[in-house]
Amino acid sequence: MRRLSYANLILILASALGAAAFLSPFFGPPPQQSQMNAMAHSGDAMLMLTLVSLLALAAIAAGVQSNEMNAKTLAVLGALAAVGAILRFIPGPGGFSGVFFLPIMAGYAFGAQFGFLAGLVTLLASAFLTGGVGPWLPYQMFAAGWVGAIAGLIPHVRPGTRWEMIILAGVGLLLGLFYGLVMNLWFWPFVFQPQQAAMYWQPGDGPLQIVRAYALFYVVTSFVWDAWRGIGNAALILIFGAPVLRLLRRYQKRFHFAYVENQATSKEFPQPSLRESATP
């Protein structure tokens, strides 16, 4: 069984921190609820932003130290984040946004670790570019990081074929819904409207009541909006996914190396040699 690297352990810690941040209102003192969500997480957002940024930097430093990342892969990460931030300006209906296209493609090509960082850094860059900095930002970063990480866990079925793009487009559709499903938890526990009480959480509700109320809230308020985001992801993948994936795989092969034993040397003094990784 392959041992987890320090970078992966740090990112797992970051994901656990994100999950705890999203779920904390359900387990701590009941939050102050109103008909608006302007104050949601206003007390802990800066701490979460600081922690997730520090953990991302620590993961990158650990990746460089262990040779999982280098200057070239960091340059690719920065370039993807910059282009992904610009893609946020692509107009579209509902919740459509091009910002998730590159984190999905990068995660699929480079793996879950790189995908998590790509999603996280892309949302951070786009927030500063669009002026979307607020208490919601660290939660957007966590959710986008999970989008990229999940894409990195998808098996590569029939690489280089049209079927691969169709499967990846389906994943992009589901990830568009997933992002909205997660992000609603950022403010949902802080909102309550008495005339629609069945759609909102109230302190003392049991797990089944919480799930039922949230499912109703999501279907009524967010599903159509998030569906457009998923459709946008799928459309971008079907149109541009194949050439972008070929380019990313070319970088992946050039920048990743593995140590193998040189069979021509003696058994007593084996010498390692570098070869280019054949990972697709």
CORUR-V622021 format. One line per field, one symbol per residue. ss: DSSP state (H for helix, E for strand, - for the rest). psi: psi as a letter, one per 30 degrees, with the letter a starting at -180 (. if undefined). A space follows every 50 residues. Layout:
# CORUR-V622021
ss=???
psi=???
This chain:
# CORUR-V622021
ss=-----HHHHHHHHHHHHHHHHHHHHHH------E----------HHHHHH HHHHHHHHHHHHHHH-----HHHHHHHHHHHHHHHHH-----------HH HHHHHHHHHH-HHHHHHHHHHHHHHHHHHH------HHHHHHHHHHHHHH HH---------HHHHHHHHHHHHHHHHHHHHHHHHH-HHHE--HHHHHH- ------HHHHHHHHHHHHHHH-HHHHHHHHHHHHHHHHHHHHHHHHHHHH HHHHH-EEEEE----------EEEEE----
psi=kkkkleeeeeeeeeeeeeeeeefefffakkljkaflgfgkgffgeeeeee eeeeeeeeeeeeeeeggflaeeeeeeeeeeeeeeeefffklllbgkkgff eeeeeeeeefleeeeeeeeeeeeeeeeeefghkaffeeeeeeeeeeeeee effkkjkikgleeeeeeeeeeeeefeeeeeeefffefeffkkjefhfffl kkkfkleeeeeeeeeeeeeeffeeefeeeeeeeeeeeeefeeeeeeeeee eeeefklkklkjffllfeikkklklkkgk.
